Amino acid sequence: MILAADIGGTKALLAVFADAAREPAFELRLAAAEFADFDSLLARFLDQARAALGTATRIDAACLGVAGPVRGEQVRVTNLPWSIDAARLRSRFAIARLELLNDFAAAAWGIGALLPQDMVTLQAGVPEDGAARVVLGAGTGFGVAYVVNGVPVAGEGGHGGFAPAGAEQAALWRHLHERLGRVRQEDVLSGAGLARIHEFVTGEQAAPEAVAPRAVDLFVACYGAAAGDHALNVMARGGVFVAGGIAPKILPRLAAGGFLAAFNDKGTFAEHMRRMPVHVVTNERLGLIGAAVAAARRA
């Protein structure tokens, strides 16, 4: 069996696959904050998998996509007080091969396994086979991975500085700088960032589902500009894939034009930007699918 997991700051999605097939034998979503550590969460999942499948679940290979920077055999989850140690997991759960990946690197492995119904195209562009790709997304945080020569390259681009485009975004930067100091992309492009933008626009706090339309439009413009900057980093002629939990929820706003206007607004490189395909990934299981693809490689 293959074990795959997509571990974020809010939820953990885990599944076991009989082989490299797209559909799992057993899948479970768990609230990450309810567990003191990942070991406890994995033990709960394996217990429920055994009960559901009616047999011992022998894991031949595993891949965990984790929202945090991976250093060798360890990763500290960015938005949870968890440290995950691959060697400890292999020993405790008798898993012969277990790999840790940044969650967006795992998502990048999954891009090739997506079906047409898993995406909405914002800009068809002129895709080039084998060209670089970018996978990024806003959710609890803001993740970024590049695909170069067919291999995902993990990073922490979401912690790069927020570059305002235009007077309104410059005012937003000043507003946030007074409160946070250095302003990261993640401070703007995340669930918390959307709430901050709402407060900047209206002067009031709001729950995520009650954010003012003007705040969403500003969020979308910042999102498109940042996506374009990351696309420029590798000249992503293979495509830009907007993933994460927020994009599917605001898809009509993303498709309304503000995202692409900001994405393509790169001066002398505007024509290059218009040739880059841009897709919104609507399948929330992208990270899980990618982790399964990576685990199958090791198996």
Secondary structure, DSSP 8 states (H G I E B T S, - for coil): -EEEEEE-SSEEEEEEESSS-SS-SEEEEEEGGGSSSHHHHHHHHHHHHHHHHTS----SEEEEEESS-EETTEEE-TTSS-EEEHHHHHHHHT-SEEEEEEHHHHHHHHGGG--GGGEEEEE-----TT--EEEEEESSSEEEEEEETTEEEE--GGGSB----SHHHHHHHHHHHHHHSS-BHHHHSSHHHHHHHHHHHHSS---GGG--HHHHHHHHHHHHHHHHHHHHHHT-TTEEEEESSSGGGGHHHHHTSHHHHHHH--GGGHHHHHTS-EEEE--TTHHHHHHHHHHHHH-
